Amino acid sequence: MKKYSIFTLAGHALGRHRSWSRAWRDPTPKSSYDVVIVGGGGHGLATAYYLASEHGVTNVAVVEKDWIGGGNTGRNTTIVRSNYLWDEAAHLYEKSLVLWESLSQELNFNVMFSQRGVMNLGHNLQDMRDIYRRSNANKLNGIDSEILTAKKISEIVPIINTSPYARYPILGASFQRRGGIARHDAVAWGFARAADSLGVDILQDCEVTAVRRNNGRVEGVETSRGFIGAKKIGVVAAGHSSVIAEMAGLRMPIESHPLQALVSEPIKPILHTVVMSNAVHGYISQSPKGELVIGAGVDSYLGYGQRGSFSTIEGNIAAIVELFPIFSRVRMLRQWGGIVDVCPDACPIISKTSVDGLYFNCGWGTGGFKATPGSGWVFAHTIARNEPHGLNAAFGINRFVSGALIDEHGAAGVAH
Ligand SMILES: Cc1cc2nc3c(=O)[nH]c(=O)nc-3n(C[C@H](O)[C@H](O)[C@H](O)COP(=O)(O)OP(=O)(O)OC[C@H]3O[C@@H](n4cnc5c(N)ncnc54)[C@H](O)[C@@H]3O)c2cc1C
C-alpha cells in the first residue's frame, strides 16, 4: 500500500495533485474466489480487510451492486459508542470502539474519528432508572460511563434547554466520553484501499441476482457481470439482507424500514458533543464542516425506497427545537433515507447458516455504523474458521429458534 503522509501530501501539492494513483484497482472479476463478500459497505469491506490481514485469506472479492459506501455506510449519522446494556452486545460494540481508536493509523487513512462524547438524556424518573442501570452495567463491563446532572449537562452544552418548565424537562444523562463520530466515506475508502493492497478485488457495479447452491453447499453467485464461483459467501447487504437470503432459500427474521437523516446549513462550532433523547425522539451532533447532523427513529412502515415520510422528520425537528430553541431558525440543507434491517431483539445476526459455506452479517438496524470495524473483525473470523468468535457466538441465527434473544431495544431505540 502506498503510504500516505504529510510528505506525500506536500509532494503531490507541489505537483498540483496531478500524479495521485488510484486508491484501489478496478479489476475484472476472476472466475472464482475463496470468499465472495456480497455488499461493499463498511462492514463488507472491513470483513474483506480482516480476512486478508488477520487470517491470510486474500483470494477474496467484494461484490457491490452500486458504488462502495453508497448504502447505509454513506447515509448514516456516524454516531459511535459502546454503552449497550447486555454483556454480549456491550463486549461486541466495545471491541469495535477499541478498533476505532487506532483505525486511522491501522489503515493509514484518516477516518476522522472524533471522541467528543455521546450524551443520552433522561426526562423522567423511569428514564433515569434505565440510565443508572445501563451505566452500572457498562462499568461492570469495563466500559466508561458517567451520569450527569442537569447542571453538569448545561455546563457541557450551554445551549441546551434545561428549564424545569419544558414539556419534558431534562433530569440528567448518561455520558460516554470515548464515544463520538467519524467520517463515513473515509471509513469505506480506508478499508477499501487497505483491502485492495492485500489483494482483495473490489467489484463495483456488480449486482448479485442469485445464489447458486448444489447439495446444500454454495457454488457461487450470479451477478450482472456474470457468474462468480465461491467456496464461501459472506452476505453483508444491510437493508437488502432478506432479499439475498431469499435467493438462497432462507427466511431472515428481519424487517426493512426507511431511516431518515437531515443536515443543516453550516454554522459556527457551537455543539461539541453528541446529544440524543429517546423521550422526545431525536439526536444531534455538529459535523467538522459545521452542519448540524440530525436524526430520529425509523419510519414505521416497511419498504425499500430510500426516502421516508415527511411527518417523521417533522416530529424529529420539533424534538430538536424543543431541546435547542436556539436552532429554530437554522435552515435544513439536505434530507435523505437509507434502508435498515431490523431484528426483533434489536441485535445483529453474525452467523453461519444452514447452507454450507453461506454466512450472514445483518440486522444491525439503526446502529451498525459504530460496529463497522468490530463487525468485520468477528465476521472475518467466522468465515475463515467456519465458527463464530467468542464475541459473536451469541449472535447466531439460531437464537430465534432457541429463544436466547438479547433485547437491546432500550439501548438501541432511537439512540443509534
Ligand atoms: C439515516 C441513517 C442514520 C444512521 N445513523 C447511524 C448512527 O448514527 N450510528 C450507527 O452506528 N449506525 C447508524 N445507522 C446504521 C448504519 O448506517 C448501518 O447499520 C451500517 O452502515 C450498515 O453497514 P453495512 O456495510 O452493513 O451496509 P451498507 O453500507 O448499506 O452496505 C450494504 C451494501 O450492499 C449492497 N447490496 C445490496 N444488495 C446487493 C446485491 N444484490 N448485490 C450486490 N450488492 C448489494 C448495497 O448497495 C450496499 O452498498 C444509520 C443508518 C441510516 C440509514
The ligand as an SDF file (V2000), in Angstrom:
LIG
                    3D

 53 58  0  0  0  0  0  0  0  0999 V2000
  -30.1760    7.6810    8.1810 C   0  0  0  0  0  0  0  0  0  0  0  0
  -29.3440    6.6660    8.9160 C   0  0  0  0  0  0  0  0  0  0  0  0
  -28.6860    7.0440   10.0740 C   0  0  0  0  0  0  0  0  0  0  0  0
  -27.9140    6.1090   10.7640 C   0  0  0  0  0  0  0  0  0  0  0  0
  -27.2020    6.5410   11.8490 N   0  0  0  0  0  0  0  0  0  0  0  0
  -26.3550    5.6780   12.4660 C   0  0  0  0  0  0  0  0  0  0  0  0
  -25.5170    6.1660   13.5170 C   0  0  0  0  0  0  0  0  0  0  0  0
  -25.5250    7.3540   13.8550 O   0  0  0  0  0  0  0  0  0  0  0  0
  -24.6930    5.2750   14.1300 N   0  0  0  0  0  0  0  0  0  0  0  0
  -24.6630    3.9460   13.7860 C   0  0  0  0  0  0  0  0  0  0  0  0
  -23.9340    3.1870   14.4210 O   0  0  0  0  0  0  0  0  0  0  0  0
  -25.4210    3.4710   12.7550 N   0  0  0  0  0  0  0  0  0  0  0  0
  -26.2620    4.3070   12.0930 C   0  0  0  0  0  0  0  0  0  0  0  0
  -27.0350    3.8560   11.0520 N   0  0  0  0  0  0  0  0  0  0  0  0
  -26.9780    2.4270   10.6750 C   0  0  0  0  0  0  0  0  0  0  0  0
  -25.7490    2.1420    9.8260 C   0  0  0  0  0  0  0  0  0  0  0  0
  -25.6770    3.0330    8.7650 O   0  0  0  0  0  0  0  0  0  0  0  0
  -25.7730    0.7230    9.2930 C   0  0  0  0  0  0  0  0  0  0  0  0
  -26.0770   -0.2070   10.3110 O   0  0  0  0  0  0  0  0  0  0  0  0
  -24.4190    0.3510    8.7080 C   0  0  0  0  0  0  0  0  0  0  0  0
  -23.8910    1.3950    7.9330 O   0  0  0  0  0  0  0  0  0  0  0  0
  -24.5600   -0.8810    7.8720 C   0  0  0  0  0  0  0  0  0  0  0  0
  -23.3600   -1.0590    7.1530 O   0  0  0  0  0  0  0  0  0  0  0  0
  -23.2780   -2.1100    6.0190 P   0  0  0  0  0  0  0  0  0  0  0  0
  -21.9110   -2.0670    5.4700 O   0  0  0  0  0  0  0  0  0  0  0  0
  -23.7980   -3.4070    6.5400 O   0  0  0  0  0  0  0  0  0  0  0  0
  -24.4010   -1.6180    4.9970 O   0  0  0  0  0  0  0  0  0  0  0  0
  -24.3500   -0.7560    3.6830 P   0  0  0  0  0  0  0  0  0  0  0  0
  -23.4060    0.3730    3.7660 O   0  0  0  0  0  0  0  0  0  0  0  0
  -25.7680   -0.4320    3.3310 O   0  0  0  0  0  0  0  0  0  0  0  0
  -23.7590   -1.7850    2.6500 O   0  0  0  0  0  0  0  0  0  0  0  0
  -24.5190   -2.8260    2.0610 C   0  0  0  0  0  0  0  0  0  0  0  0
  -24.2180   -2.7990    0.5990 C   0  0  0  0  0  0  0  0  0  0  0  0
  -24.8250   -3.9350   -0.0050 O   0  0  0  0  0  0  0  0  0  0  0  0
  -25.1010   -3.5710   -1.3430 C   0  0  0  0  0  0  0  0  0  0  0  0
  -26.0450   -4.5310   -1.9110 N   0  0  0  0  0  0  0  0  0  0  0  0
  -27.3570   -4.7060   -1.6000 C   0  0  0  0  0  0  0  0  0  0  0  0
  -27.8970   -5.6460   -2.3960 N   0  0  0  0  0  0  0  0  0  0  0  0
  -26.8980   -6.0850   -3.2020 C   0  0  0  0  0  0  0  0  0  0  0  0
  -26.8460   -7.0530   -4.2430 C   0  0  0  0  0  0  0  0  0  0  0  0
  -27.9100   -7.7470   -4.6240 N   0  0  0  0  0  0  0  0  0  0  0  0
  -25.6520   -7.2500   -4.8760 N   0  0  0  0  0  0  0  0  0  0  0  0
  -24.5360   -6.5520   -4.5130 C   0  0  0  0  0  0  0  0  0  0  0  0
  -24.5540   -5.6100   -3.5460 N   0  0  0  0  0  0  0  0  0  0  0  0
  -25.7200   -5.3930   -2.8910 C   0  0  0  0  0  0  0  0  0  0  0  0
  -25.6730   -2.1710   -1.2000 C   0  0  0  0  0  0  0  0  0  0  0  0
  -25.6200   -1.4520   -2.4250 O   0  0  0  0  0  0  0  0  0  0  0  0
  -24.7820   -1.5750   -0.1170 C   0  0  0  0  0  0  0  0  0  0  0  0
  -23.7220   -0.8030   -0.6250 O   0  0  0  0  0  0  0  0  0  0  0  0
  -27.8300    4.7570   10.3240 C   0  0  0  0  0  0  0  0  0  0  0  0
  -28.4950    4.3770    9.1480 C   0  0  0  0  0  0  0  0  0  0  0  0
  -29.2330    5.3250    8.4490 C   0  0  0  0  0  0  0  0  0  0  0  0
  -29.9260    4.9010    7.1840 C   0  0  0  0  0  0  0  0  0  0  0  0
  1  2  1  0
  2  3  1  0
  2 52  2  0
  3  4  2  0
  4  5  1  0
  4 50  1  0
  5  6  2  0
  6  7  1  0
  6 13  1  0
  7  8  2  0
  7  9  1  0
  9 10  1  0
 10 11  2  0
 10 12  1  0
 12 13  2  0
 13 14  1  0
 14 15  1  0
 14 50  1  0
 15 16  1  0
 16 17  1  0
 16 18  1  0
 18 19  1  0
 18 20  1  0
 20 21  1  0
 20 22  1  0
 22 23  1  0
 23 24  1  0
 24 25  2  0
 24 26  1  0
 24 27  1  0
 27 28  1  0
 28 29  2  0
 28 30  1  0
 28 31  1  0
 31 32  1  0
 32 33  1  0
 33 34  1  0
 33 48  1  0
 34 35  1  0
 35 36  1  0
 35 46  1  0
 36 37  1  0
 36 45  1  0
 37 38  2  0
 38 39  1  0
 39 40  1  0
 39 45  2  0
 40 41  1  0
 40 42  2  0
 42 43  1  0
 43 44  2  0
 44 45  1  0
 46 47  1  0
 46 48  1  0
 48 49  1  0
 50 51  2  0
 51 52  1  0
 52 53  1  0
M  END
$$$$
